[in-house]
Amino acid sequence: HFSEKDLRPIFEEYGPIVELSILRERPPGHLNDRSVGPSKGCAFLTYSSRQSALRAQKELHDKTTLHGMGHPLQVKPADTQKKEEAKLFIGMVPKAASFTEEDLTNQFRPYGTVVSCTILRTPEGASKGCAFLTFSKHSDAQTAVAEVHNCRTMDGCSAPIVVKFADSE
């Protein structure tokens, strides 16, 4: 069983590490504590540069077997381009019945292709003043956050618009 302390020197050879965490089973009573329990045999590692990550992948993937392991390390980029990561939460959206998903989509169209937009509503159909909006590309969503968050107050709202990445859970 490896700890973060055991793995760090192996990967630090390729560059400065921002974060290293081993995925672990969570025993009863420790459901919120990710640092206890047996390893699931995988870890997430974040380098300070993409070059370091690519170098580690090139040198270690399918080439290095750690002591006690039955097969070589699998070193691959995490799948960071999941659809959720292009999904934004939009707060301080007008509650007026006349303000529609189409209106909100049109406001975000300059930043990229909007694939879906849903204004959250009460069971009666009234706007709750917030929405989820998904772009086709993560980079477009990033641009929208940078350009629109807190930049203006929409009609009928008491505070500037909130634009941030939606929680994935």
Secondary structure, 3 states (H helix, E strand, C coil): CCCHHHHHHHHHCCCCEEEEEEEECCCCCCCCCCCCCCEEEEEEEEECCHHHHHHHHHHHCCCCCCCCCCCCCCCCCCCCCCHHHHEEEEECCCCCCCCCHHHHHHHHHHHCCEEEEEEEECCCCCEEEEEEEEECCHHHHHHHHHHHCCCCCCCCCCCCCEEEECCCC
